[in-house]
Protein backbone atom coordinates (compact mmCIF):
# COMPACT_ATOMS: atom_id res chain seq x y z
CA UNK A 1 0.00 0.00 0.00
CA UNK A 2 1.22 3.54 -0.64
CA UNK A 3 2.52 5.48 2.36
CA UNK A 4 1.59 9.01 3.34
CA UNK A 5 2.82 11.54 5.88
CA UNK A 6 0.16 13.70 7.47
CA UNK A 7 1.49 16.86 9.12
CA UNK A 8 -1.19 18.27 11.42
CA UNK A 9 -1.67 21.51 13.30
CA UNK A 10 -4.43 21.91 15.87
CA UNK A 11 -6.68 24.94 15.84
CA UNK A 12 -7.47 26.64 19.17
CA UNK A 13 -10.56 24.42 19.40
CA UNK A 14 -8.47 21.33 18.68
CA UNK A 15 -5.88 22.25 21.34
CA UNK A 16 -8.67 22.52 23.93
CA UNK A 17 -9.92 19.05 22.98
CA UNK A 18 -6.40 17.63 23.09
CA UNK A 19 -5.80 19.13 26.53
CA UNK A 20 -9.10 17.68 27.77
CA UNK A 21 -8.89 14.21 26.16
CA UNK A 22 -5.14 13.58 26.04
CA UNK A 23 -2.80 12.36 23.34
CA UNK A 24 -3.73 8.68 23.41
CA UNK A 25 -7.34 9.45 22.59
CA UNK A 26 -6.25 11.63 19.64
CA UNK A 27 -4.10 8.80 18.30
CA UNK A 28 -7.05 6.40 18.67
CA UNK A 29 -9.33 8.85 16.83
CA UNK A 30 -6.81 9.21 14.00
CA UNK A 31 -6.39 5.44 13.80
CA UNK A 32 -10.17 4.93 13.59
CA UNK A 33 -10.50 7.56 10.85
CA UNK A 34 -7.69 6.05 8.77
CA UNK A 35 -9.03 2.52 9.30
CA UNK A 36 -12.53 3.57 8.21
CA UNK A 37 -10.98 4.84 4.96
CA UNK A 38 -9.32 1.46 4.36
CA UNK A 39 -5.88 2.40 5.65
CA UNK A 40 -3.57 1.55 8.53
CA UNK A 41 -1.89 3.89 10.98
CA UNK A 42 1.84 3.12 11.10
CA UNK A 43 2.94 5.85 13.49
CA UNK A 44 1.60 8.89 15.34
CA UNK A 45 3.91 11.43 16.95
CA UNK A 46 3.35 14.76 18.64
CA UNK A 47 6.02 17.38 17.96
CA UNK A 48 7.32 20.81 18.85
CA UNK A 49 7.53 23.41 16.09
CA UNK A 50 5.46 24.37 13.11
CA UNK A 51 3.31 21.21 13.22
CA UNK A 52 1.72 19.64 16.29
CA UNK A 53 1.62 16.04 15.06
CA UNK A 54 3.05 13.81 12.36
CA UNK A 55 1.20 10.69 11.27
CA UNK A 56 2.48 7.97 8.95
CA UNK A 57 -0.25 6.03 7.18
CA UNK A 58 -0.61 3.16 4.72
CA UNK A 59 -3.66 3.65 2.49
CA UNK A 60 -4.93 1.76 -0.54
CA UNK A 61 -4.89 4.80 -2.84
CA UNK A 62 -4.98 8.60 -3.09
CA UNK A 63 -8.79 8.73 -3.02
CA UNK A 64 -8.89 6.90 0.32
CA UNK A 65 -6.39 9.26 1.96
CA UNK A 66 -8.18 12.25 0.42
CA UNK A 67 -11.45 11.06 1.98
CA UNK A 68 -9.78 10.87 5.40
CA UNK A 69 -8.24 14.31 4.84
CA UNK A 70 -11.63 15.80 4.00
CA UNK A 71 -13.12 14.43 7.22
CA UNK A 72 -10.18 15.51 9.39
CA UNK A 73 -9.82 19.01 7.92
CA UNK A 74 -13.60 19.42 7.77
CA UNK A 75 -13.81 19.05 11.54
CA UNK A 76 -12.37 22.52 12.02
CA UNK A 77 -10.19 21.23 14.89
CA UNK A 78 -7.18 20.26 12.78
CA UNK A 79 -5.42 21.58 9.69
CA UNK A 80 -3.65 18.66 8.04
CA UNK A 81 -1.40 18.50 5.00
CA UNK A 82 -0.76 15.17 3.32
CA UNK A 83 2.51 14.20 1.62
CA UNK A 84 2.84 11.14 -0.62
CA UNK A 85 5.91 9.13 0.42
CA UNK A 86 8.05 7.15 -2.02
CA UNK A 87 10.22 4.14 -1.27
CA UNK A 88 13.87 4.06 -2.37
CA UNK A 89 12.86 1.45 -4.97
CA UNK A 90 10.23 3.80 -6.41
CA UNK A 91 12.92 6.48 -6.70
CA UNK A 92 15.13 3.94 -8.51
CA UNK A 93 12.29 3.40 -11.01
CA UNK A 94 11.82 7.16 -11.41
CA UNK A 95 15.55 7.71 -11.99
CA UNK A 96 15.48 5.20 -14.88
CA UNK A 97 12.68 7.00 -16.72
CA UNK A 98 13.50 9.53 -19.44
CA UNK A 99 11.56 12.77 -19.38
CA UNK A 100 11.74 15.54 -21.98
CA UNK A 101 11.68 18.97 -20.38
CA UNK A 102 12.53 22.46 -21.61
CA UNK A 103 13.35 24.95 -18.83
CA UNK A 104 11.83 28.44 -19.04
CA UNK A 105 13.77 30.84 -21.28
CA UNK A 106 15.62 28.18 -23.26
Secondary structure in CASP SS format (residue, H / E / C, confidence):
PFRMAT SS
TARGET T0000
AUTHOR 0000-0000-0000
METHOD secondary structure of the structure
MODEL  1
X C 1.00
X E 1.00
X E 1.00
X E 1.00
X E 1.00
X E 1.00
X E 1.00
X E 1.00
X E 1.00
X E 1.00
X C 1.00
X H 1.00
X H 1.00
X H 1.00
X H 1.00
X H 1.00
X H 1.00
X H 1.00
X H 1.00
X H 1.00
X H 1.00
X C 1.00
X H 1.00
X H 1.00
X H 1.00
X H 1.00
X H 1.00
X H 1.00
X H 1.00
X H 1.00
X H 1.00
X H 1.00
X H 1.00
X H 1.00
X H 1.00
X H 1.00
X C 1.00
X C 1.00
X C 1.00
X E 1.00
X E 1.00
X E 1.00
X E 1.00
X E 1.00
X E 1.00
X E 1.00
X C 1.00
X C 1.00
X C 1.00
X C 1.00
X C 1.00
X C 1.00
X E 1.00
X E 1.00
X E 1.00
X E 1.00
X E 1.00
X E 1.00
X E 1.00
X C 1.00
X C 1.00
X H 1.00
X H 1.00
X H 1.00
X H 1.00
X H 1.00
X H 1.00
X H 1.00
X H 1.00
X H 1.00
X H 1.00
X H 1.00
X H 1.00
X H 1.00
X C 1.00
X C 1.00
X C 1.00
X E 1.00
X E 1.00
X E 1.00
X E 1.00
X E 1.00
X E 1.00
X E 1.00
X E 1.00
X C 1.00
X C 1.00
X H 1.00
X H 1.00
X H 1.00
X H 1.00
X H 1.00
X H 1.00
X H 1.00
X H 1.00
X H 1.00
X C 1.00
X C 1.00
X C 1.00
X C 1.00
X C 1.00
X C 1.00
X C 1.00
X C 1.00
X C 1.00
X C 1.00
END
